[in-house]
Amino acid sequence: MSYKHTFDPIALLEYHDAVAWYGEKSLAAMDNFIAAVNVKIRMICAAPRLYRNVYKNSREVSLKKFPYSVVFFINEATKTIIITSVYHHKRNPKRKYAK
């Protein structure tokens, strides 16, 4: 069974900031970033337990061609993936799970 997904408001802001940054550099880069995030989200929704549990109930997966990780947790009661962060690898890692 495939899970639904939703973004935490902070994660949605991080995602939009990244899309805007790539959009300033190149429309192709922006489109590729959006596609990479969408592919990872579909993969997470198909099999969320495949990805490592890194901190408490948070799991994460890195994008292959971009320096970002998608951090999420699984709500089994509603069969929903809650994306808590779209996190750039250069940011302070201590803040990655502080939501």
N, C-alpha and C positions, 0 to 999 in steps of 0.2 A: 504494500500500500504506500502510495506517495504522500508525503506530508505537504501541508501548505506552508507558506513562509510569510513573515512580516518583519518589518524593520523597526527597531527601537528608534525614537525620534533623533537621538544623538547619532546613531549609525546612519540614518538617512541623511543627516547633515554632512557627515564625513564623506559619504558616497557622492553627494551633490558637489561638495568642494573638490573632490578628486576629479569628477567629470568636468567641472568648470576649468580646473587647472590644465587637464589634458586638452580641453577644447581651445584654450588660449595658444597652446603649442601647435596643435594640428588636429583637424577634424578627423583624419584617419586614426590618429592615436586615441582620440576620444571614443570613436566608434569601436575600436579594438578593445579598449578598456571596458566599455559597457558590455560588449559581447563576452569578454573573459569573466566578468562578474556574473552575468546571467548563466553562463555555462556552469560555473561553480555552484551557483544557487540550485540549479536543476539537479546537479550531481548530489548535493547535500540533501535535497528533498527526497531523492530516490533512495538513498541509503545513508542516513545521518550518523549511524553508529560506526561507520568505516573510518571516521576521522577522529584524531587523537583527542582525548580528554586531557586538557592541559592545566586547568585550574578549577577546582571545585566541579561545577557542572558545565563549565564552558569548554567548548570544542573549537578547534580552528583548522583552517586549511589555507594554504598560500596559493596565490595566483602564480602561474608559471612565468609569464612574460612581464609582469608588473610587480613592483616591490610592495605589495599589499597582502594582508591576510583578511579573511572573512571569519569573524569570531561569532559563535552562535551557541545557543543551548536549545534543548529539545523539551517541549511541553507535551508529555505523553497524553495528558488528559484531553487535550484538544487536537492532538496530532499536528502540532504547529512547530515550525522552526522559527525561533526569534533571533534575528541577526542583531547582535548587540554592538558590533563595531566593524567598520571597514578600515583597517588599521595599516598605516604606512610603516614600513619596517624601520625607518630612521627615527621615528618618534620614541619617546621614553617608554620602554616596555613595562614599567611599573604601572602605567596608567591604562594599559590595554584591557585589564579586567576590572577596573575600578568604576563600575557602572551601578 
